[in-house]
Amino acid sequence: MKKKHLEWIKETVETVVIALVIAFLVRTFIVQTFWIPSGSMEPTLQVGDRIMAYKLFYGIDKVKRGDIIIFKFPLDPKKDFVKRAIGLPGDVVEIRDKKVYINGKKLIEPYVIHSDRWNVGFPRDEYGPVKVPPDSLFVLGDNRDSSEDSRYWGYVPKENIIGEVFLIYWPPWRVKIIKSPPLKFAESEFSKLSFHPPHI
């Protein structure tokens, strides 16, 4: 009886250890869960949402414009931030009257909301032009008037990128797959007449 009891304890411990190792490997290399504490990515991500980010093989060479990414905050790497990748390496980014221009072309952003339409100021609504450095990203929040992002603290270096958000898994009524929309550019008088790449 005692022998069977010891065997049961041994099997239980082995099972728990294996499960912990698998969980560690999954969290470290494949997917990781995060909690959304602020409204900077509304309406796409809401306060209290729990999300999953895909990490395996996801680096700066895999980032597409419009991806929602998790990264270590450049000014405090102990904190994880979530924003949308807008400027890719080498892009010239400019903001005029709350509208984003990439290499002189206005970016169409159907996911963006503006909670303060009447006030316009630097750097929130008027910014750049700036050229995104190699191996870096320019990121913005979807709740554009209530987001601290690259306009305020600069670029995200490639080594800070953690992964791409692909799922809201909690609360139950918010469960859905997150897919990056195919972003397009619009022709505009601004892009035709006044685009001048910055002198770097």
Secondary structure, DSSP 4 states (H G I P E B T S, - for coil): -HHHHHHHHHHHHHHHHHHHHHHHHIIIIIEEEEE--SSTTTTTS-TT-EEEEE-TT-STTT--TT-EEEEE-TT-TTSEEEEEEEEPTT-EEEEETTEEEETTEEEE-TT-B-S--S---TTTTSEEEEEPPTTEEEEE-SBGGG--SHHHH--EEGGGEEEEEEEEEESGGG-EE------EEE--HHHHHS------
